[in-house]
C-alpha cells in the first residue's frame, strides 16, 4: 500500500489539468442529491454507518467531509474530530474514547482522524512506545471485525498527497489569514518528518487492510476531483435504496384574518452592505 513514487517531489503524476469549477459543482450537486437519498435510507432502515478519514496534514480530509455533510442533516450525519486526550482518557483503554462516538441506529458518523492516531502521529511524535503501536496494529483488525459483526458499515479512507502538493497547500495557509489557524507546531514537525510518516503509514495499511475493513486510498492532489471521487466511491459502498422524492408543491397561505403588523420597534441590525 505504499505510495512509492509519491515520496518524490519531482513526481509528474500530479501535474494534471485541474478540474474546472462549473464541472465540479455540477457533478457535486448530483452526488449530494444521492447523499440525501442515503440519509433517508439510513433513517428508514436504522442503519449504522461509520466512515474514517486519515491522511497527511493538508491532504484534504476536512474538505471532503464538508462536501459530504453540507447538504444533509447534522442529526443524521455527525462529524467527530477529537482533541488530544485528557488525563482521564489517557488512563482508559486506548479505543474507549472513540467508541463513545460510534453510530447508533439511523446515524452516519464520520471520523476526521480516528483511533489510527496511534499508528500515525502518536508513533511518529513519540507519544507512545513502539510496543504500544505493535499491540494496536494487532488488535485494530479484531476490534473492527467486532464492529462490522455488530451491524456497523465501516468504511476507511486514506487521502494521498505528494510532497510537492503538501508544501504548496501549507504555504498557502501561511500566507492566508483565513487559514493560518490551521497550522500548529505539530503540523510543522509533521511536515519535516515526511518519511517517518511514510514508514508509519505503510506499516499501518499493511497490518489493518483486511477483507472485513479494507482501506480505500484516494489521490487528493486535485481537491475537486478527490471530493467527487471519494463521494462517488462512498455511494458505491452503501446498499441504499431510497426512491426519489415526489415533487413538492407549496400549499396556499392562509388569509390574514384579523392579524395586524405589530407596532413594536424591531431592532434591525445595521446594513452596511
Helices and strands as residue ranges (DSSP letters): G 4-7, G 12-14, H 21-45, E 48-55, H 61-69, E 77-80, H 87-90, H 96-99, E 107-112, G 115-117, H 121-124, H 130-149, E 152-160, H 163-174, G 180-182, H 185-192, H 194-208, E 215-219, H 223-236
